[in-house]
C-alpha cells in the first residue's frame, strides 16, 4: 500500500522527466536526483510506516530496545 501511494504521488513527476536532444549536466543531474529520491523513498518509507503502526518508531539507526 505504501509503495502504491508513493508511485501514485510521484507518477505526475515521472511523466515529465525526459532528456532533451541537447542536454546539459543540470538536466541530467535533476533526473538523477529525482530517480534516487524515488528509489530511497521506495526502500525506506515502508519500514518506517510499518514500525509506526506496530508502535516501534525508529527513524534512524537501530534504536533502543
PDBQT receptor file of N, H, CA, C and O in Angstrom, charges set to zero:
ATOM      1  N   UNK A   1       0.807  -1.182   0.000  1.00  0.00    +0.000 N 
ATOM      2  CA  UNK A   1       0.000   0.000   0.000  1.00  0.00    +0.000 C 
ATOM      3  C   UNK A   1       0.859   1.258   0.000  1.00  0.00    +0.000 C 
ATOM      4  O   UNK A   1       0.535   2.241  -0.667  1.00  0.00    +0.000 OA
ATOM      5  N   UNK A   2       1.929   1.222   0.734  1.00  0.00    +0.000 N 
ATOM      6  H   UNK A   2       2.192   0.423   1.276  1.00  0.00    +0.000 HD
ATOM      7  CA  UNK A   2       2.807   2.382   0.807  1.00  0.00    +0.000 C 
ATOM      8  C   UNK A   2       3.477   2.621  -0.543  1.00  0.00    +0.000 C 
ATOM      9  O   UNK A   2       3.567   3.760  -1.002  1.00  0.00    +0.000 OA
ATOM     10  N   UNK A   3       3.942   1.560  -1.171  1.00  0.00    +0.000 N 
ATOM     11  H   UNK A   3       3.869   0.635  -0.799  1.00  0.00    +0.000 HD
ATOM     12  CA  UNK A   3       4.588   1.710  -2.472  1.00  0.00    +0.000 C 
ATOM     13  C   UNK A   3       3.615   2.213  -3.529  1.00  0.00    +0.000 C 
ATOM     14  O   UNK A   3       3.994   3.017  -4.382  1.00  0.00    +0.000 OA
ATOM     15  N   UNK A   4       2.378   1.758  -3.488  1.00  0.00    +0.000 N 
ATOM     16  H   UNK A   4       2.070   1.105  -2.796  1.00  0.00    +0.000 HD
ATOM     17  CA  UNK A   4       1.404   2.257  -4.463  1.00  0.00    +0.000 C 
ATOM     18  C   UNK A   4       1.103   3.730  -4.223  1.00  0.00    +0.000 C 
ATOM     19  O   UNK A   4       0.859   4.469  -5.177  1.00  0.00    +0.000 OA
ATOM     20  N   UNK A   5       1.114   4.168  -2.977  1.00  0.00    +0.000 N 
ATOM     21  H   UNK A   5       1.312   3.568  -2.202  1.00  0.00    +0.000 HD
ATOM     22  CA  UNK A   5       0.924   5.587  -2.686  1.00  0.00    +0.000 C 
ATOM     23  C   UNK A   5       2.092   6.412  -3.216  1.00  0.00    +0.000 C 
ATOM     24  O   UNK A   5       1.888   7.466  -3.818  1.00  0.00    +0.000 OA
ATOM     25  N   UNK A   6       3.312   5.936  -2.997  1.00  0.00    +0.000 N 
ATOM     26  H   UNK A   6       3.479   5.080  -2.508  1.00  0.00    +0.000 HD
ATOM     27  CA  UNK A   6       4.491   6.657  -3.483  1.00  0.00    +0.000 C 
ATOM     28  C   UNK A   6       4.467   6.761  -4.998  1.00  0.00    +0.000 C 
ATOM     29  O   UNK A   6       4.729   7.826  -5.556  1.00  0.00    +0.000 OA
ATOM     30  N   UNK A   7       4.152   5.658  -5.664  1.00  0.00    +0.000 N 
ATOM     31  H   UNK A   7       3.939   4.793  -5.211  1.00  0.00    +0.000 HD
ATOM     32  CA  UNK A   7       4.107   5.673  -7.127  1.00  0.00    +0.000 C 
ATOM     33  C   UNK A   7       2.990   6.575  -7.619  1.00  0.00    +0.000 C 
ATOM     34  O   UNK A   7       3.167   7.284  -8.609  1.00  0.00    +0.000 OA
ATOM     35  N   UNK A   8       1.844   6.566  -6.952  1.00  0.00    +0.000 N 
ATOM     36  H   UNK A   8       1.701   5.990  -6.147  1.00  0.00    +0.000 HD
ATOM     37  CA  UNK A   8       0.740   7.431  -7.345  1.00  0.00    +0.000 C 
ATOM     38  C   UNK A   8       1.080   8.908  -7.234  1.00  0.00    +0.000 C 
ATOM     39  O   UNK A   8       0.697   9.706  -8.090  1.00  0.00    +0.000 OA
ATOM     40  N   UNK A   9       1.795   9.270  -6.183  1.00  0.00    +0.000 N 
ATOM     41  H   UNK A   9       2.106   8.622  -5.487  1.00  0.00    +0.000 HD
ATOM     42  CA  UNK A   9       2.179  10.666  -5.996  1.00  0.00    +0.000 C 
ATOM     43  C   UNK A   9       3.284  11.067  -6.969  1.00  0.00    +0.000 C 
ATOM     44  O   UNK A   9       3.245  12.152  -7.548  1.00  0.00    +0.000 OA
ATOM     45  N   UNK A  10       4.259  10.195  -7.144  1.00  0.00    +0.000 N 
ATOM     46  H   UNK A  10       4.290   9.313  -6.674  1.00  0.00    +0.000 HD
ATOM     47  CA  UNK A  10       5.398  10.530  -7.995  1.00  0.00    +0.000 C 
ATOM     48  C   UNK A  10       5.121  10.354  -9.487  1.00  0.00    +0.000 C 
ATOM     49  O   UNK A  10       5.930  10.777 -10.312  1.00  0.00    +0.000 OA
ATOM     50  N   UNK A  11       3.995   9.740  -9.847  1.00  0.00    +0.000 N 
ATOM     51  H   UNK A  11       3.338   9.396  -9.176  1.00  0.00    +0.000 HD
ATOM     52  CA  UNK A  11       3.716   9.472 -11.246  1.00  0.00    +0.000 C 
ATOM     53  C   UNK A  11       3.620  10.756 -12.072  1.00  0.00    +0.000 C 
ATOM     54  O   UNK A  11       4.067  10.788 -13.219  1.00  0.00    +0.000 OA
ATOM     55  N   UNK A  12       3.046  11.799 -11.506  1.00  0.00    +0.000 N 
ATOM     56  H   UNK A  12       2.682  11.772 -10.575  1.00  0.00    +0.000 HD
ATOM     57  CA  UNK A  12       2.942  13.052 -12.252  1.00  0.00    +0.000 C 
ATOM     58  C   UNK A  12       4.318  13.674 -12.488  1.00  0.00    +0.000 C 
ATOM     59  O   UNK A  12       4.542  14.318 -13.513  1.00  0.00    +0.000 OA
ATOM     60  N   UNK A  13       5.234  13.482 -11.546  1.00  0.00    +0.000 N 
ATOM     61  H   UNK A  13       5.052  12.958 -10.714  1.00  0.00    +0.000 HD
ATOM     62  CA  UNK A  13       6.583  13.999 -11.736  1.00  0.00    +0.000 C 
ATOM     63  C   UNK A  13       7.353  13.170 -12.760  1.00  0.00    +0.000 C 
ATOM     64  O   UNK A  13       8.069  13.717 -13.599  1.00  0.00    +0.000 OA
ATOM     65  N   UNK A  14       7.205  11.871 -12.689  1.00  0.00    +0.000 N 
ATOM     66  H   UNK A  14       6.623  11.426 -12.007  1.00  0.00    +0.000 HD
ATOM     67  CA  UNK A  14       7.956  10.983 -13.570  1.00  0.00    +0.000 C 
ATOM     68  C   UNK A  14       7.517  11.151 -15.027  1.00  0.00    +0.000 C 
ATOM     69  O   UNK A  14       8.329  10.990 -15.939  1.00  0.00    +0.000 OA
ATOM     70  N   UNK A  15       6.265  11.465 -15.248  1.00  0.00    +0.000 N 
ATOM     71  H   UNK A  15       5.605  11.596 -14.507  1.00  0.00    +0.000 HD
ATOM     72  CA  UNK A  15       5.778  11.666 -16.623  1.00  0.00    +0.000 C 
ATOM     73  C   UNK A  15       6.473  12.830 -17.311  1.00  0.00    +0.000 C 
ATOM     74  O   UNK A  15       6.618  12.827 -18.533  1.00  0.00    +0.000 OA
ATOM     75  N   UNK A  16       6.898  13.811 -16.552  1.00  0.00    +0.000 N 
ATOM     76  H   UNK A  16       6.780  13.813 -15.559  1.00  0.00    +0.000 HD
ATOM     77  CA  UNK A  16       7.533  14.977 -17.152  1.00  0.00    +0.000 C 
ATOM     78  C   UNK A  16       9.033  14.807 -17.345  1.00  0.00    +0.000 C 
ATOM     79  O   UNK A  16       9.670  15.668 -17.952  1.00  0.00    +0.000 OA
ATOM     80  N   UNK A  17       9.614  13.718 -16.845  1.00  0.00    +0.000 N 
ATOM     81  H   UNK A  17       9.096  13.018 -16.352  1.00  0.00    +0.000 HD
ATOM     82  CA  UNK A  17      11.054  13.505 -16.990  1.00  0.00    +0.000 C 
ATOM     83  C   UNK A  17      11.361  13.059 -18.401  1.00  0.00    +0.000 C 
ATOM     84  O   UNK A  17      10.845  12.042 -18.864  1.00  0.00    +0.000 OA
ATOM     85  N   UNK A  18      12.191  13.807 -19.079  1.00  0.00    +0.000 N 
ATOM     86  H   UNK A  18      12.610  14.633 -18.703  1.00  0.00    +0.000 HD
ATOM     87  CA  UNK A  18      12.675  13.411 -20.387  1.00  0.00    +0.000 C 
ATOM     88  C   UNK A  18      13.987  14.120 -20.648  1.00  0.00    +0.000 C 
ATOM     89  O   UNK A  18      14.208  15.242 -20.193  1.00  0.00    +0.000 OA
ATOM     90  N   UNK A  19      14.840  13.456 -21.376  1.00  0.00    +0.000 N 
ATOM     91  H   UNK A  19      14.660  12.545 -21.746  1.00  0.00    +0.000 HD
ATOM     92  CA  UNK A  19      16.130  14.031 -21.714  1.00  0.00    +0.000 C 
ATOM     93  C   UNK A  19      15.970  14.789 -23.026  1.00  0.00    +0.000 C 
ATOM     94  O   UNK A  19      15.566  14.198 -24.027  1.00  0.00    +0.000 OA
ATOM     95  N   UNK A  20      16.279  16.092 -23.045  1.00  0.00    +0.000 N 
ATOM     96  H   UNK A  20      16.607  16.572 -22.231  1.00  0.00    +0.000 HD
ATOM     97  CA  UNK A  20      16.181  16.836 -24.290  1.00  0.00    +0.000 C 
ATOM     98  C   UNK A  20      17.265  16.372 -25.276  1.00  0.00    +0.000 C 
ATOM     99  O   UNK A  20      18.247  15.754 -24.862  1.00  0.00    +0.000 OA
ATOM    100  N   UNK A  21      17.098  16.662 -26.566  1.00  0.00    +0.000 N 
ATOM    101  H   UNK A  21      16.300  17.164 -26.901  1.00  0.00    +0.000 HD
ATOM    102  CA  UNK A  21      18.104  16.217 -27.549  1.00  0.00    +0.000 C 
ATOM    103  C   UNK A  21      19.504  16.724 -27.232  1.00  0.00    +0.000 C 
ATOM    104  O   UNK A  21      20.480  15.987 -27.372  1.00  0.00    +0.000 OA
ATOM    105  N   UNK A  22      19.603  17.961 -26.812  1.00  0.00    +0.000 N 
ATOM    106  H   UNK A  22      18.810  18.559 -26.698  1.00  0.00    +0.000 HD
ATOM    107  CA  UNK A  22      20.890  18.512 -26.382  1.00  0.00    +0.000 C 
ATOM    108  C   UNK A  22      20.745  18.833 -24.897  1.00  0.00    +0.000 C 
ATOM    109  O   UNK A  22      20.119  19.826 -24.524  1.00  0.00    +0.000 OA
ATOM    110  N   UNK A  23      21.321  17.996 -24.069  1.00  0.00    +0.000 N 
ATOM    111  H   UNK A  23      21.829  17.190 -24.372  1.00  0.00    +0.000 HD
ATOM    112  CA  UNK A  23      21.135  18.177 -22.634  1.00  0.00    +0.000 C 
ATOM    113  C   UNK A  23      22.419  18.668 -21.989  1.00  0.00    +0.000 C 
ATOM    114  O   UNK A  23      23.524  18.448 -22.485  1.00  0.00    +0.000 OA
ATOM    115  N   UNK A  24      22.229  19.331 -20.882  1.00  0.00    +0.000 N 
ATOM    116  H   UNK A  24      21.331  19.509 -20.479  1.00  0.00    +0.000 HD
ATOM    117  CA  UNK A  24      23.349  19.824 -20.091  1.00  0.00    +0.000 C 
ATOM    118  C   UNK A  24      23.459  18.988 -18.825  1.00  0.00    +0.000 C 
ATOM    119  O   UNK A  24      22.615  18.137 -18.546  1.00  0.00    +0.000 OA
ATOM    120  N   UNK A  25      24.486  19.241 -18.087  1.00  0.00    +0.000 N 
ATOM    121  H   UNK A  25      25.172  19.933 -18.314  1.00  0.00    +0.000 HD
ATOM    122  CA  UNK A  25      24.708  18.486 -16.857  1.00  0.00    +0.000 C 
ATOM    123  C   UNK A  25      23.591  18.741 -15.848  1.00  0.00    +0.000 C 
ATOM    124  O   UNK A  25      23.220  17.835 -15.102  1.00  0.00    +0.000 OA
ATOM    125  N   UNK A  26      23.053  19.949 -15.813  1.00  0.00    +0.000 N 
ATOM    126  H   UNK A  26      23.354  20.685 -16.419  1.00  0.00    +0.000 HD
ATOM    127  CA  UNK A  26      21.973  20.282 -14.882  1.00  0.00    +0.000 C 
ATOM    128  C   UNK A  26      20.722  19.464 -15.143  1.00  0.00    +0.000 C 
ATOM    129  O   UNK A  26      20.074  18.997 -14.206  1.00  0.00    +0.000 OA
ATOM    130  N   UNK A  27      20.376  19.286 -16.425  1.00  0.00    +0.000 N 
ATOM    131  H   UNK A  27      20.902  19.666 -17.186  1.00  0.00    +0.000 HD
ATOM    132  CA  UNK A  27      19.205  18.469 -16.772  1.00  0.00    +0.000 C 
ATOM    133  C   UNK A  27      19.387  17.025 -16.320  1.00  0.00    +0.000 C 
ATOM    134  O   UNK A  27      18.480  16.416 -15.752  1.00  0.00    +0.000 OA
ATOM    135  N   UNK A  28      20.549  16.502 -16.576  1.00  0.00    +0.000 N 
ATOM    136  H   UNK A  28      21.286  16.996 -17.037  1.00  0.00    +0.000 HD
ATOM    137  CA  UNK A  28      20.827  15.122 -16.203  1.00  0.00    +0.000 C 
ATOM    138  C   UNK A  28      20.888  14.955 -14.684  1.00  0.00    +0.000 C 
ATOM    139  O   UNK A  28      20.435  13.938 -14.159  1.00  0.00    +0.000 OA
ATOM    140  N   UNK A  29      21.435  15.931 -13.981  1.00  0.00    +0.000 N 
ATOM    141  H   UNK A  29      21.803  16.758 -14.408  1.00  0.00    +0.000 HD
ATOM    142  CA  UNK A  29      21.549  15.803 -12.524  1.00  0.00    +0.000 C 
ATOM    143  C   UNK A  29      20.176  15.885 -11.847  1.00  0.00    +0.000 C 
ATOM    144  O   UNK A  29      19.954  15.229 -10.829  1.00  0.00    +0.000 OA
ATOM    145  N   UNK A  30      19.244  16.688 -12.403  1.00  0.00    +0.000 N 
ATOM    146  H   UNK A  30      19.424  17.220 -13.230  1.00  0.00    +0.000 HD
ATOM    147  CA  UNK A  30      17.901  16.724 -11.830  1.00  0.00    +0.000 C 
ATOM    148  C   UNK A  30      17.172  15.395 -12.019  1.00  0.00    +0.000 C 
ATOM    149  O   UNK A  30      16.456  14.948 -11.122  1.00  0.00    +0.000 OA
ATOM    150  N   UNK A  31      17.347  14.765 -13.170  1.00  0.00    +0.000 N 
ATOM    151  H   UNK A  31      17.928  15.128 -13.899  1.00  0.00    +0.000 HD
ATOM    152  CA  UNK A  31      16.743  13.449 -13.386  1.00  0.00    +0.000 C 
ATOM    153  C   UNK A  31      17.359  12.418 -12.445  1.00  0.00    +0.000 C 
ATOM    154  O   UNK A  31      16.653  11.580 -11.885  1.00  0.00    +0.000 OA
ATOM    155  N   UNK A  32      18.666  12.483 -12.277  1.00  0.00    +0.000 N 
ATOM    156  H   UNK A  32      19.239  13.164 -12.733  1.00  0.00    +0.000 HD
ATOM    157  CA  UNK A  32      19.362  11.556 -11.404  1.00  0.00    +0.000 C 
ATOM    158  C   UNK A  32      18.917  11.737  -9.951  1.00  0.00    +0.000 C 
ATOM    159  O   UNK A  32      18.695  10.758  -9.240  1.00  0.00    +0.000 OA
ATOM    160  N   UNK A  33      18.789  12.994  -9.515  1.00  0.00    +0.000 N 
ATOM    161  H   UNK A  33      18.969  13.790 -10.093  1.00  0.00    +0.000 HD
ATOM    162  CA  UNK A  33      18.355  13.272  -8.155  1.00  0.00    +0.000 C 
ATOM    163  C   UNK A  33      16.918  12.805  -7.921  1.00  0.00    +0.000 C 
ATOM    164  O   UNK A  33      16.612  12.251  -6.865  1.00  0.00    +0.000 OA
ATOM    165  N   UNK A  34      16.046  13.021  -8.887  1.00  0.00    +0.000 N 
ATOM    166  H   UNK A  34      16.295  13.471  -9.745  1.00  0.00    +0.000 HD
ATOM    167  CA  UNK A  34      14.666  12.562  -8.755  1.00  0.00    +0.000 C 
ATOM    168  C   UNK A  34      14.562  11.053  -8.711  1.00  0.00    +0.000 C 
ATOM    169  O   UNK A  34      13.767  10.503  -7.949  1.00  0.00    +0.000 OA
ATOM    170  N   UNK A  35      15.363  10.378  -9.524  1.00  0.00    +0.000 N 
ATOM    171  H   UNK A  35      16.009  10.825 -10.143  1.00  0.00    +0.000 HD
ATOM    172  CA  UNK A  35      15.353   8.917  -9.539  1.00  0.00    +0.000 C 
ATOM    173  C   UNK A  35      15.862   8.355  -8.213  1.00  0.00    +0.000 C 
ATOM    174  O   UNK A  35      15.291   7.406  -7.674  1.00  0.00    +0.000 OA
ATOM    175  N   UNK A  36      16.929   8.941  -7.696  1.00  0.00    +0.000 N 
ATOM    176  H   UNK A  36      17.393   9.711  -8.135  1.00  0.00    +0.000 HD
ATOM    177  CA  UNK A  36      17.451   8.477  -6.409  1.00  0.00    +0.000 C 
ATOM    178  C   UNK A  36      16.479   8.756  -5.266  1.00  0.00    +0.000 C 
ATOM    179  O   UNK A  36      16.371   7.957  -4.335  1.00  0.00    +0.000 OA
ATOM    180  N   UNK A  37      15.777   9.875  -5.328  1.00  0.00    +0.000 N 
ATOM    181  H   UNK A  37      15.864  10.524  -6.084  1.00  0.00    +0.000 HD
ATOM    182  CA  UNK A  37      14.782  10.189  -4.301  1.00  0.00    +0.000 C 
ATOM    183  C   UNK A  37      13.652   9.179  -4.325  1.00  0.00    +0.000 C 
ATOM    184  O   UNK A  37      13.222   8.703  -3.275  1.00  0.00    +0.000 OA
ATOM    185  N   UNK A  38      13.172   8.850  -5.503  1.00  0.00    +0.000 N 
ATOM    186  H   UNK A  38      13.522   9.237  -6.357  1.00  0.00    +0.000 HD
ATOM    187  CA  UNK A  38      12.114   7.851  -5.631  1.00  0.00    +0.000 C 
ATOM    188  C   UNK A  38      12.576   6.487  -5.144  1.00  0.00    +0.000 C 
ATOM    189  O   UNK A  38      11.823   5.784  -4.469  1.00  0.00    +0.000 OA
ATOM    190  N   UNK A  39      13.802   6.104  -5.477  1.00  0.00    +0.000 N 
ATOM    191  H   UNK A  39      14.414   6.675  -6.026  1.00  0.00    +0.000 HD
ATOM    192  CA  UNK A  39      14.334   4.818  -5.022  1.00  0.00    +0.000 C 
ATOM    193  C   UNK A  39      14.500   4.797  -3.504  1.00  0.00    +0.000 C 
ATOM    194  O   UNK A  39      14.186   3.794  -2.864  1.00  0.00    +0.000 OA
ATOM    195  N   UNK A  40      14.988   5.893  -2.923  1.00  0.00    +0.000 N 
ATOM    196  H   UNK A  40      15.243   6.708  -3.443  1.00  0.00    +0.000 HD
ATOM    197  CA  UNK A  40      15.175   5.944  -1.473  1.00  0.00    +0.000 C 
ATOM    198  C   UNK A  40      13.842   5.875  -0.745  1.00  0.00    +0.000 C 
ATOM    199  O   UNK A  40      13.711   5.155   0.245  1.00  0.00    +0.000 OA
ATOM    200  N   UNK A  41      12.854   6.618  -1.226  1.00  0.00    +0.000 N 
ATOM    201  H   UNK A  41      12.960   7.203  -2.030  1.00  0.00    +0.000 HD
ATOM    202  CA  UNK A  41      11.546   6.583  -0.575  1.00  0.00    +0.000 C 
ATOM    203  C   UNK A  41      10.901   5.204  -0.700  1.00  0.00    +0.000 C 
ATOM    204  O   UNK A  41      10.244   4.745   0.234  1.00  0.00    +0.000 OA
ATOM    205  N   UNK A  42      11.077   4.549  -1.827  1.00  0.00    +0.000 N 
ATOM    206  H   UNK A  42      11.611   4.922  -2.586  1.00  0.00    +0.000 HD
ATOM    207  CA  UNK A  42      10.513   3.218  -2.010  1.00  0.00    +0.000 C 
ATOM    208  C   UNK A  42      11.189   2.197  -1.101  1.00  0.00    +0.000 C 
ATOM    209  O   UNK A  42      10.566   1.209  -0.713  1.00  0.00    +0.000 OA
ATOM    210  N   UNK A  43      12.441   2.418  -0.762  1.00  0.00    +0.000 N 
ATOM    211  H   UNK A  43      12.947   3.220  -1.078  1.00  0.00    +0.000 HD
ATOM    212  CA  UNK A  43      13.156   1.488   0.097  1.00  0.00    +0.000 C 
ATOM    213  C   UNK A  43      12.922   1.796   1.575  1.00  0.00    +0.000 C 
ATOM    214  O   UNK A  43      12.807   0.871   2.379  1.00  0.00    +0.000 OA
ATOM    215  N   UNK A  44      12.851   3.073   1.952  1.00  0.00    +0.000 N 
ATOM    216  H   UNK A  44      12.944   3.824   1.299  1.00  0.00    +0.000 HD
ATOM    217  CA  UNK A  44      12.867   3.477   3.349  1.00  0.00    +0.000 C 
ATOM    218  C   UNK A  44      11.475   3.633   3.960  1.00  0.00    +0.000 C 
ATOM    219  O   UNK A  44      11.264   3.250   5.111  1.00  0.00    +0.000 OA
ATOM    220  N   UNK A  45      10.547   4.176   3.228  1.00  0.00    +0.000 N 
ATOM    221  H   UNK A  45      10.718   4.487   2.293  1.00  0.00    +0.000 HD
ATOM    222  CA  UNK A  45       9.250   4.538   3.776  1.00  0.00    +0.000 C 
ATOM    223  C   UNK A  45       8.388   3.348   4.222  1.00  0.00    +0.000 C 
ATOM    224  O   UNK A  45       7.724   3.468   5.251  1.00  0.00    +0.000 OA
ATOM    225  N   UNK A  46       8.354   2.219   3.523  1.00  0.00    +0.000 N 
ATOM    226  H   UNK A  46       8.894   2.121   2.687  1.00  0.00    +0.000 HD
ATOM    227  CA  UNK A  46       7.535   1.109   4.029  1.00  0.00    +0.000 C 
ATOM    228  C   UNK A  46       7.961   0.623   5.416  1.00  0.00    +0.000 C 
ATOM    229  O   UNK A  46       7.107   0.281   6.233  1.00  0.00    +0.000 OA
ATOM    230  N   UNK A  47       9.255   0.587   5.691  1.00  0.00    +0.000 N 
ATOM    231  H   UNK A  47       9.949   0.865   5.027  1.00  0.00    +0.000 HD
ATOM    232  CA  UNK A  47       9.725   0.174   7.005  1.00  0.00    +0.000 C 
ATOM    233  C   UNK A  47       9.359   1.162   8.089  1.00  0.00    +0.000 C 
ATOM    234  O   UNK A  47       8.997   0.772   9.199  1.00  0.00    +0.000 OA
ATOM    235  N   UNK A  48       9.453   2.440   7.771  1.00  0.00    +0.000 N 
ATOM    236  H   UNK A  48       9.748   2.757   6.870  1.00  0.00    +0.000 HD
ATOM    237  CA  UNK A  48       9.102   3.476   8.750  1.00  0.00    +0.000 C 
ATOM    238  C   UNK A  48       7.620   3.397   9.090  1.00  0.00    +0.000 C 
ATOM    239  O   UNK A  48       7.244   3.484  10.259  1.00  0.00    +0.000 OA
ATOM    240  N   UNK A  49       6.788   3.234   8.087  1.00  0.00    +0.000 N 
ATOM    241  H   UNK A  49       7.093   3.163   7.137  1.00  0.00    +0.000 HD
ATOM    242  CA  UNK A  49       5.347   3.200   8.331  1.00  0.00    +0.000 C 
ATOM    243  C   UNK A  49       4.936   1.920   9.055  1.00  0.00    +0.000 C 
ATOM    244  O   UNK A  49       4.060   1.960   9.920  1.00  0.00    +0.000 OA
ATOM    245  N   UNK A  50       5.547   0.790   8.719  1.00  0.00    +0.000 N 
ATOM    246  H   UNK A  50       6.258   0.757   8.016  1.00  0.00    +0.000 HD
ATOM    247  CA  UNK A  50       5.201  -0.437   9.440  1.00  0.00    +0.000 C 
ATOM    248  C   UNK A  50       5.640  -0.361  10.893  1.00  0.00    +0.000 C 
ATOM    249  O   UNK A  50       4.933  -0.849  11.774  1.00  0.00    +0.000 OA
ATOM    250  N   UNK A  51       6.794   0.242  11.160  1.00  0.00    +0.000 N 
ATOM    251  H   UNK A  51       7.369   0.638  10.444  1.00  0.00    +0.000 HD
ATOM    252  CA  UNK A  51       7.219   0.439  12.555  1.00  0.00    +0.000 C 
ATOM    253  C   UNK A  51       6.302   1.408  13.280  1.00  0.00    +0.000 C 
ATOM    254  O   UNK A  51       6.048   1.250  14.474  1.00  0.00    +0.000 OA
ATOM    255  N   UNK A  52       5.807   2.407  12.569  1.00  0.00    +0.000 N 
ATOM    256  H   UNK A  52       6.013   2.536  11.599  1.00  0.00    +0.000 HD
ATOM    257  CA  UNK A  52       4.893   3.360  13.181  1.00  0.00    +0.000 C 
ATOM    258  C   UNK A  52       3.604   2.670  13.620  1.00  0.00    +0.000 C 
ATOM    259  O   UNK A  52       3.103   2.927  14.715  1.00  0.00    +0.000 OA
ATOM    260  N   UNK A  53       3.068   1.796  12.770  1.00  0.00    +0.000 N 
ATOM    261  H   UNK A  53       3.475   1.588  11.880  1.00  0.00    +0.000 HD
ATOM    262  CA  UNK A  53       1.829   1.107  13.117  1.00  0.00    +0.000 C 
ATOM    263  C   UNK A  53       2.033   0.034  14.176  1.00  0.00    +0.000 C 
ATOM    264  O   UNK A  53       1.102  -0.289  14.914  1.00  0.00    +0.000 OA
ATOM    265  N   UNK A  54       3.242  -0.524  14.262  1.00  0.00    +0.000 N 
ATOM    266  H   UNK A  54       3.998  -0.261  13.662  1.00  0.00    +0.000 HD
ATOM    267  CA  UNK A  54       3.492  -1.531  15.284  1.00  0.00    +0.000 C 
ATOM    268  C   UNK A  54       3.876  -0.919  16.626  1.00  0.00    +0.000 C 
ATOM    269  O   UNK A  54       3.967  -1.630  17.627  1.00  0.00    +0.000 OA
ATOM    270  N   UNK A  55       4.100   0.388  16.654  1.00  0.00    +0.000 N 
ATOM    271  H   UNK A  55       4.026   0.965  15.841  1.00  0.00    +0.000 HD
ATOM    272  CA  UNK A  55       4.427   1.049  17.908  1.00  0.00    +0.000 C 
ATOM    273  C   UNK A  55       5.902   1.196  18.181  1.00  0.00    +0.000 C 
ATOM    274  O   UNK A  55       6.282   1.711  19.233  1.00  0.00    +0.000 OA
ATOM    275  N   UNK A  56       6.742   0.762  17.270  1.00  0.00    +0.000 N 
ATOM    276  H   UNK A  56       6.434   0.344  16.415  1.00  0.00    +0.000 HD
ATOM    277  CA  UNK A  56       8.188   0.887  17.432  1.00  0.00    +0.000 C 
ATOM    278  C   UNK A  56       8.690   1.903  16.419  1.00  0.00    +0.000 C 
ATOM    279  O   UNK A  56       9.072   1.526  15.311  1.00  0.00    +0.000 OA
ATOM    280  N   UNK A  57       8.697   3.146  16.762  1.00  0.00    +0.000 N 
ATOM    281  H   UNK A  57       8.387   3.452  17.662  1.00  0.00    +0.000 HD
ATOM    282  CA  UNK A  57       9.113   4.183  15.826  1.00  0.00    +0.000 C 
ATOM    283  C   UNK A  57      10.642   4.289  15.856  1.00  0.00    +0.000 C 
ATOM    284  O   UNK A  57      11.232   4.678  16.864  1.00  0.00    +0.000 OA
ATOM    285  N   UNK A  58      11.267   3.935  14.735  1.00  0.00    +0.000 N 
ATOM    286  H   UNK A  58      10.788   3.619  13.916  1.00  0.00    +0.000 HD
ATOM    287  CA  UNK A  58      12.709   4.054  14.562  1.00  0.00    +0.000 C 
ATOM    288  C   UNK A  58      12.925   4.807  13.261  1.00  0.00    +0.000 C 
ATOM    289  O   UNK A  58      12.755   4.240  12.182  1.00  0.00    +0.000 OA
ATOM    290  N   UNK A  59      13.290   6.050  13.348  1.00  0.00    +0.000 N 
ATOM    291  H   UNK A  59      13.428   6.510  14.224  1.00  0.00    +0.000 HD
ATOM    292  CA  UNK A  59      13.510   6.803  12.125  1.00  0.00    +0.000 C 
ATOM    293  C   UNK A  59      14.925   6.603  11.598  1.00  0.00    +0.000 C 
ATOM    294  O   UNK A  59      15.129   6.514  10.387  1.00  0.00    +0.000 OA
ATOM    295  N   UNK A  60      15.905   6.531  12.499  1.00  0.00    +0.000 N 
ATOM    296  H   UNK A  60      15.739   6.603  13.483  1.00  0.00    +0.000 HD
ATOM    297  CA  UNK A  60      17.292   6.370  12.075  1.00  0.00    +0.000 C 
ATOM    298  C   UNK A  60      17.967   5.376  13.005  1.00  0.00    +0.000 C 
ATOM    299  O   UNK A  60      17.772   5.430  14.219  1.00  0.00    +0.000 OA
ATOM    300  N   UNK A  61      18.748   4.481  12.456  1.00  0.00    +0.000 N 
ATOM    301  H   UNK A  61      18.907   4.437  11.470  1.00  0.00    +0.000 HD
ATOM    302  CA  UNK A  61      19.539   3.571  13.269  1.00  0.00    +0.000 C 
ATOM    303  C   UNK A  61      18.737   2.420  13.835  1.00  0.00    +0.000 C 
ATOM    304  O   UNK A  61      17.595   2.177  13.445  1.00  0.00    +0.000 OA
ATOM    305  N   UNK A  62      19.356   1.728  14.753  1.00  0.00    +0.000 N 
ATOM    306  H   UNK A  62      20.283   1.926  15.070  1.00  0.00    +0.000 HD
ATOM    307  CA  UNK A  62      18.733   0.535  15.323  1.00  0.00    +0.000 C 
ATOM    308  C   UNK A  62      17.835   0.853  16.504  1.00  0.00    +0.000 C 
ATOM    309  O   UNK A  62      16.968   0.050  16.848  1.00  0.00    +0.000 OA
ATOM    310  N   UNK A  63      18.020   1.989  17.126  1.00  0.00    +0.000 N 
ATOM    311  H   UNK A  63      18.724   2.641  16.847  1.00  0.00    +0.000 HD
ATOM    312  CA  UNK A  63      17.135   2.376  18.221  1.00  0.00    +0.000 C 
ATOM    313  C   UNK A  63      17.448   1.656  19.522  1.00  0.00    +0.000 C 
ATOM    314  O   UNK A  63      18.391   0.868  19.599  1.00  0.00    +0.000 OA
ATOM    315  N   UNK A  64      16.668   1.929  20.515  1.00  0.00    +0.000 N 
ATOM    316  H   UNK A  64      15.903   2.569  20.453  1.00  0.00    +0.000 HD
ATOM    317  CA  UNK A  64      16.825   1.333  21.838  1.00  0.00    +0.000 C 
ATOM    318  C   UNK A  64      15.719   0.339  22.049  1.00  0.00    +0.000 C 
ATOM    319  O   UNK A  64      14.556   0.644  21.787  1.00  0.00    +0.000 OA
ATOM    320  N   UNK A  65      16.054  -0.856  22.520  1.00  0.00    +0.000 N 
ATOM    321  H   UNK A  65      17.000  -1.103  22.732  1.00  0.00    +0.000 HD
ATOM    322  CA  UNK A  65      15.045  -1.897  22.743  1.00  0.00    +0.000 C 
ATOM    323  C   UNK A  65      14.539  -1.840  24.152  1.00  0.00    +0.000 C 
ATOM    324  O   UNK A  65      13.682  -2.638  24.533  1.00  0.00    +0.000 OA
TER     325      UNK A  65
